[in-house]
Amino acid sequence: MRGFLLALACGCVLSVATMQDLLPAPAPVAPVGGKDFLAQAKRVVDAATRPAAPWSGPRSGPRAQSGKRIAVVAEDLRNGGILGVVDGVLEAAKVVGWSVKIFDSGGAADLRLKMLANALASRPDGLIIAGGDAHALLPGLRPFAERSIPIVGWHVATQPGPVPGTPVAMNVSTDPLQVARVTALAAIVQSGGHAGVVIFTDNSFRIAQEKADTMAAVVRACSGCTLLEVRDVAISHSQHLMPGTTRALLAHYGSRWTCALAINDIYFDYAVPVLTQAGMSNAAMIMLSAGDGSESAFLRIRTGTFQTGTVADPLNQHGWQLVDEMNRLFAGEGVTGYVSPVHLVTADNLAADGGDRLLYDPNNGYRDIYRRIWHRP
């Protein structure tokens, strides 16, 4: 346990096994109660809410391989996380001297492979996938691999790093299991160990399933908490589905529903208006998201409108990392495998690390470090 807390505090990468020292895996377990459990949870949450740790990523690498053409295939640019990452890619690509063409699937399953085919037809030197599932996209990725076009992705698998069984050389992401655990622990702490929880997820994505399963396991491990339901809502249709879903959950659970957890902030964009229309006070429901740290989430946290936290990805930094990983592949080198530390944004720390601009942008100097790696002013 002590090693786990120290690792979180210093921003180190934790193995799944280390996390299990605190809480059980997503399997039936005996609930844990008492002040010791809450105290342990609070220490983990406090560590995750500290200001961004100093840069622990790469400091050396190949100079910029300029003049490259990059295709970016986005799962859905309406998703604030994906949009933030693409913005970071565009910012970094300008520094290294690359041209970028964006293909948006709009969250439509029938458009994903089509957008990959369109991207291939644009004759890119490299492919970046923003969102989606690398295994599900495999038929559309194989033609890139056959042409030796390097591929990197963001949130395209359940773990950071190379994606086995696919040509994706690097999945840039925070560790989703850490993200999920910190989110659920924060809900337990904020509720004083008495949360009535509904979890929103999208079972069409493996990463979403695993995050939801992990959050559910944490809630079940809290003896004073109740997992009311895990609700599968397609993230691409959340705008249309969440209002009715929220009304139905309110009608069914009433005052027992005191906490909403989600695998992405976007669910709350469409749930909050329903809660407001129902006359619910902000104090009656707490909302926390296991990603990604959208502008609307920051606004809700800032104003105290139901949402009390988001485990935000450093979206812009991840965009720069995608460009750096791709640059290494162009230079014939391996990827770094760097994983960003988990960071929980709350009202208490929102103003730091880019929060005044409604995003989590770590104040760790990553832009200057990457510029030095690439030999760019």
C-alpha positions as CSV (number, residue, x, y, z in Angstrom):
1,M,0.0,0.0,0.0
2,R,2.7,2.5,0.9
3,G,4.6,1.8,-2.3
4,F,1.3,2.4,-4.2
5,L,0.8,5.8,-2.6
6,L,4.3,6.9,-3.2
7,A,4.1,5.9,-6.8
8,L,1.0,7.9,-7.3
9,A,2.5,10.9,-5.5
10,C,5.6,10.9,-7.7
11,G,3.6,10.4,-11.0
12,C,5.2,7.0,-11.6
13,V,3.5,4.4,-13.9
14,L,1.8,1.7,-11.8
15,S,1.2,-1.9,-12.7
16,V,-2.2,-3.4,-12.5
17,A,-0.9,-5.7,-9.8
18,T,0.2,-2.7,-7.7
19,M,-3.3,-1.2,-7.9
20,Q,-4.8,-4.5,-6.7
21,D,-3.0,-4.0,-3.4
22,L,-5.5,-1.3,-2.7
23,L,-8.6,-2.6,-4.2
24,P,-9.8,-5.9,-5.7
25,A,-10.1,-6.8,-9.3
26,P,-13.4,-6.6,-11.1
27,A,-14.7,-9.8,-9.5
28,P,-17.2,-10.7,-6.7
29,V,-15.5,-9.7,-3.4
30,A,-16.5,-9.0,0.2
31,P,-17.2,-5.3,0.7
32,V,-14.7,-3.3,2.7
33,G,-16.0,-0.8,5.3
34,G,-14.8,1.5,8.0
35,K,-12.7,4.5,8.5
36,D,-9.5,2.8,7.3
37,F,-11.0,2.2,3.8
38,L,-12.1,5.8,3.5
39,A,-8.7,7.1,4.8
40,Q,-6.9,5.0,2.2
41,A,-9.2,6.2,-0.5
42,K,-8.7,9.8,0.5
43,R,-4.9,9.5,0.4
44,V,-5.1,8.2,-3.2
45,V,-7.5,10.9,-4.2
46,D,-5.4,13.6,-2.6
47,A,-2.3,12.4,-4.5
48,A,-4.2,12.5,-7.8
49,T,-5.4,16.0,-7.2
50,R,-1.9,17.5,-6.6
51,P,-0.5,19.9,-9.2
52,A,1.0,18.2,-12.3
53,A,4.3,16.4,-11.6
54,P,7.5,17.5,-13.3
55,W,8.0,16.0,-16.8
56,S,8.9,12.4,-16.6
57,G,8.7,11.6,-20.3
58,P,11.5,11.5,-23.0
59,R,14.2,14.2,-23.2
60,S,16.0,12.9,-26.3
61,G,15.2,11.6,-29.7
62,P,15.5,12.1,-33.4
63,R,15.3,15.6,-34.9
64,A,12.1,16.5,-36.8
65,Q,11.5,14.5,-40.0
66,S,10.0,17.5,-41.8
67,G,7.8,17.5,-44.9
68,K,5.6,14.6,-43.9
69,R,1.9,14.2,-44.7
70,I,-0.3,12.9,-41.9
71,A,-3.8,11.5,-42.0
72,V,-5.8,11.8,-38.8
73,V,-8.9,9.6,-38.5
74,A,-11.1,10.8,-35.6
75,E,-13.8,8.6,-34.1
76,D,-16.0,11.7,-33.4
77,L,-14.9,15.3,-33.3
78,R,-18.0,16.1,-31.2
79,N,-16.2,14.4,-28.4
80,G,-14.2,17.0,-26.5
81,G,-11.4,14.6,-25.7
82,I,-10.9,13.7,-29.3
83,L,-11.1,17.3,-30.4
84,G,-8.5,18.3,-27.8
85,V,-6.1,15.7,-28.9
86,V,-6.5,16.6,-32.6
87,D,-5.9,20.2,-31.7
88,G,-2.6,19.1,-30.0
89,V,-1.6,17.1,-33.1
90,L,-2.2,20.2,-35.3
91,E,-0.2,22.4,-32.9
92,A,2.8,20.0,-32.8
93,A,2.6,19.2,-36.5
94,K,3.0,22.9,-37.3
95,V,6.2,22.9,-35.2
96,V,7.8,19.9,-37.0
97,G,6.6,21.0,-40.5
98,W,4.0,18.4,-41.3
99,S,0.7,18.8,-43.2
100,V,-2.3,17.2,-41.6
101,K,-5.6,16.1,-43.2
102,I,-8.5,15.1,-40.8
103,F,-11.1,12.5,-41.5
104,D,-14.1,12.4,-39.0
105,S,-16.1,9.3,-38.6
106,G,-18.7,11.2,-36.6
107,G,-19.2,8.2,-34.3
108,A,-20.9,6.3,-37.1
109,A,-19.9,2.6,-37.2
110,D,-20.5,2.4,-41.0
111,L,-18.2,5.3,-41.6
112,R,-15.1,4.2,-39.7
113,L,-13.7,1.9,-42.3
114,K,-14.7,4.3,-45.0
115,M,-12.8,7.2,-43.4
116,L,-9.7,4.9,-43.1
117,A,-10.1,4.1,-46.8
118,N,-10.4,7.8,-47.6
119,A,-7.3,8.5,-45.5
120,L,-5.3,5.9,-47.3
121,A,-6.4,7.4,-50.6
122,S,-4.9,10.7,-49.5
123,R,-1.4,9.0,-49.7
124,P,-0.2,9.9,-46.2
125,D,3.2,9.2,-44.8
126,G,1.7,8.3,-41.4
127,L,-1.7,7.6,-39.8
128,I,-2.9,8.8,-36.4
129,I,-6.2,7.3,-35.1
130,A,-8.0,9.4,-32.4
131,G,-10.5,7.2,-30.6
132,G,-12.0,4.0,-31.7
133,D,-10.9,0.4,-31.2
134,A,-7.7,-0.7,-33.0
135,H,-8.9,-4.3,-33.2
136,A,-12.3,-3.4,-34.6
137,L,-10.5,-1.2,-37.1
138,L,-8.0,-3.9,-38.1
139,P,-9.5,-4.5,-41.6
140,G,-9.0,-0.8,-42.4
141,L,-5.5,-0.7,-40.9
142,R,-4.0,-3.6,-42.7
143,P,-3.6,-1.7,-46.0
144,F,-1.5,0.9,-44.2
145,A,0.7,-1.7,-42.8
146,E,1.1,-3.4,-46.2
147,R,2.4,0.0,-47.5
148,S,4.7,0.4,-44.5
149,I,2.8,3.5,-43.3
150,P,3.4,3.9,-39.5
151,I,0.3,4.1,-37.3
152,V,-0.1,5.5,-33.8
153,G,-3.3,6.0,-31.9
154,W,-5.0,7.7,-28.9
155,H,-7.4,5.7,-26.7
156,V,-7.5,2.9,-29.2
157,A,-6.9,0.0,-26.8
158,T,-7.3,-1.0,-23.2
159,Q,-3.7,-0.3,-22.3
160,P,-1.0,2.3,-23.3
161,G,1.8,1.2,-25.5
162,P,2.0,-1.0,-28.7
163,V,-1.3,-2.7,-29.5
164,P,-0.7,-6.5,-29.9
165,G,-2.2,-8.1,-32.9
166,T,-2.5,-4.8,-34.8
167,P,-0.1,-2.5,-36.7
168,V,-0.6,0.3,-34.1
169,A,2.9,1.0,-32.9
170,M,1.8,3.1,-29.9
171,N,-1.5,3.8,-28.1
172,V,-1.1,7.1,-26.3
173,S,-3.2,7.2,-23.2
174,T,-3.2,7.4,-19.4
175,D,-3.7,4.0,-17.8
176,P,-7.5,3.5,-18.0
177,L,-7.6,1.2,-15.0
178,Q,-5.9,3.8,-12.8
179,V,-8.2,6.5,-14.2
180,A,-11.3,4.4,-13.4
181,R,-10.1,3.5,-9.8
182,V,-9.3,7.1,-9.0
183,T,-12.7,8.2,-10.3
184,A,-14.6,5.7,-8.2
185,L,-12.5,6.4,-5.1
186,A,-13.2,10.1,-5.4
187,A,-16.9,9.4,-5.5
188,I,-16.6,7.3,-2.4
189,V,-14.6,10.0,-0.6
190,Q,-17.0,12.8,-1.6
191,S,-20.0,10.8,-0.5
192,G,-18.5,9.9,2.8
193,G,-18.7,6.2,1.8
194,H,-22.4,6.2,1.1
195,A,-22.9,6.6,-2.7
196,G,-25.8,5.3,-4.7
197,V,-24.1,4.9,-8.0
198,V,-25.1,4.6,-11.6
199,I,-22.3,4.1,-14.1
200,F,-22.6,5.1,-17.8
201,T,-20.5,3.3,-20.4
202,D,-20.5,2.2,-24.0
203,N,-20.0,-1.5,-24.4
204,S,-19.1,-1.2,-28.1
205,F,-15.6,-0.1,-26.9
206,R,-13.4,-2.5,-24.9
207,I,-11.7,0.3,-23.1
208,A,-15.0,1.7,-22.0
209,Q,-16.1,-1.8,-20.7
210,E,-13.0,-2.2,-18.7
211,K,-13.2,1.2,-17.2
212,A,-16.8,0.6,-16.2
213,D,-16.0,-2.8,-14.8
214,T,-13.2,-1.4,-12.7
215,M,-15.4,1.5,-11.3
216,A,-18.1,-1.1,-10.5
217,A,-15.6,-3.2,-8.6
218,V,-14.4,-0.3,-6.5
219,V,-18.0,0.7,-5.7
220,R,-18.9,-2.9,-4.7
221,A,-15.8,-2.9,-2.4
222,C,-17.3,-0.1,-0.4
223,S,-19.7,-1.6,2.2
224,G,-21.7,1.6,2.6
225,C,-22.1,2.2,-1.2
226,T,-24.7,0.7,-3.6
227,L,-24.1,0.0,-7.2
228,L,-27.6,0.7,-8.6
229,E,-26.8,0.0,-12.3
230,V,-24.3,0.0,-15.1
231,R,-26.1,1.6,-18.0
232,D,-24.9,1.0,-21.6
233,V,-25.4,4.1,-23.7
234,A,-23.8,4.5,-27.1
235,I,-21.5,7.5,-26.7
236,S,-22.1,8.6,-30.3
237,H,-25.9,8.8,-29.6
238,S,-25.6,10.2,-26.1
239,Q,-27.2,13.5,-27.2
240,H,-30.4,11.7,-28.1
241,L,-30.4,8.9,-25.5
242,M,-29.2,10.5,-22.3
243,P,-32.2,12.8,-21.6
244,G,-34.7,9.9,-21.6
245,T,-32.3,7.6,-19.8
246,T,-31.8,10.2,-17.1
247,R,-35.5,10.7,-16.6
248,A,-36.0,7.0,-16.4
249,L,-33.3,6.5,-13.8
250,L,-34.7,9.3,-11.7
251,A,-38.1,7.8,-11.8
252,H,-36.9,4.3,-10.9
253,Y,-34.3,5.1,-8.2
254,G,-35.5,8.4,-6.8
255,S,-33.4,9.7,-3.9
256,R,-31.3,6.5,-3.9
257,W,-29.4,7.7,-6.9
258,T,-26.8,10.1,-5.5
259,C,-23.8,9.6,-7.7
260,A,-23.2,9.3,-11.5
261,L,-20.0,7.9,-12.8
262,A,-19.2,7.9,-16.5
263,I,-16.4,6.8,-18.8
264,N,-16.5,10.2,-20.6
265,D,-17.7,13.7,-19.7
266,I,-20.1,13.8,-22.7
267,Y,-22.8,11.9,-20.9
268,F,-23.2,14.6,-18.4
269,D,-23.6,17.2,-21.1
270,Y,-27.1,15.8,-21.7
271,A,-27.9,14.5,-18.2
272,V,-27.4,17.7,-16.3
273,P,-30.2,19.7,-18.1
274,V,-32.7,16.9,-17.1
275,L,-31.5,17.1,-13.5
276,T,-32.0,20.8,-13.5
277,Q,-35.4,20.6,-15.0
278,A,-36.4,18.0,-12.4
279,G,-35.6,20.6,-9.7
280,M,-32.7,18.6,-8.2
281,S,-30.2,20.6,-6.2
282,N,-26.5,20.5,-7.1
283,A,-25.8,18.9,-3.7
284,A,-28.2,16.0,-4.3
285,M,-26.1,14.4,-7.0
286,I,-22.4,14.2,-7.6
287,M,-20.9,13.4,-11.0
288,L,-17.4,12.3,-11.8
289,S,-16.0,11.2,-15.1
290,A,-13.2,8.8,-15.9
291,G,-12.1,10.9,-18.8
292,D,-11.5,13.1,-20.7
293,G,-11.7,16.6,-19.3
294,S,-13.9,18.5,-21.7
295,E,-14.5,22.3,-21.6
296,S,-18.1,21.7,-20.5
297,A,-16.9,19.5,-17.7
298,F,-14.5,22.2,-16.5
299,L,-17.4,24.7,-16.6
300,R,-19.7,22.4,-14.5
301,I,-16.9,21.9,-12.0
302,R,-16.1,25.6,-11.8
303,T,-19.8,26.5,-11.3
304,G,-20.6,23.7,-8.9
305,T,-23.2,22.3,-11.3
306,F,-23.5,18.7,-10.3
307,Q,-20.1,17.6,-11.7
308,T,-17.5,17.5,-9.0
309,G,-14.5,16.0,-10.8
310,T,-13.0,14.6,-14.0
311,V,-9.9,12.5,-14.4
312,A,-8.7,14.6,-17.2
313,D,-6.3,13.5,-19.9
314,P,-3.6,16.0,-20.8
315,L,-5.2,16.2,-24.3
316,N,-2.9,18.8,-25.9
317,Q,0.2,17.0,-24.5
318,H,-1.1,13.7,-25.8
319,G,-1.3,15.3,-29.3
320,W,2.3,16.4,-29.0
321,Q,3.3,12.9,-27.9
322,L,1.5,11.3,-30.9
323,V,3.6,13.5,-33.2
324,D,6.8,12.6,-31.3
325,E,6.0,8.9,-31.4
326,M,5.3,9.2,-35.2
327,N,8.5,11.2,-35.7
328,R,10.5,8.4,-34.0
329,L,8.9,5.8,-36.4
330,F,9.8,8.0,-39.4
331,A,13.4,8.1,-38.1
332,G,13.5,4.3,-37.8
333,E,13.4,4.3,-34.0
334,G,11.1,2.7,-31.5
335,V,8.4,4.4,-29.6
336,T,8.9,5.8,-26.1
337,G,6.0,4.0,-24.4
338,Y,5.5,7.0,-22.1
339,V,2.4,7.0,-20.0
340,S,1.1,10.3,-18.4
341,P,0.3,10.2,-14.6
342,V,-3.4,10.3,-13.6
343,H,-4.7,13.7,-12.6
344,L,-8.1,14.4,-10.9
345,V,-9.5,17.8,-11.6
346,T,-11.8,19.2,-8.9
347,A,-13.0,22.7,-7.8
348,D,-10.0,23.0,-5.5
349,N,-7.3,22.6,-8.2
350,L,-9.2,23.6,-11.3
351,A,-7.4,26.9,-11.7
352,A,-4.0,25.3,-12.0
353,D,-2.4,23.5,-15.0
354,G,-4.5,25.2,-17.7
355,G,-7.8,25.1,-15.8
356,D,-8.3,28.8,-16.4
357,R,-8.5,27.9,-20.1
358,L,-11.0,25.1,-19.3
359,L,-8.6,22.2,-20.0
360,Y,-5.9,20.2,-18.2
361,D,-2.6,21.3,-19.7
362,P,0.2,20.3,-17.4
363,N,2.6,23.0,-16.4
364,N,5.6,20.7,-17.0
365,G,7.3,22.3,-20.0
366,Y,6.4,19.6,-22.4
367,R,6.3,21.9,-25.4
368,D,9.8,23.2,-24.9
369,I,11.1,19.7,-24.2
370,Y,9.7,18.3,-27.4
371,R,11.0,21.3,-29.4
372,R,14.5,20.6,-28.1
373,I,14.1,16.9,-29.0
374,W,13.1,17.9,-32.5
375,H,15.7,20.7,-32.8
376,R,12.9,23.2,-33.5
377,P,12.9,26.8,-32.1
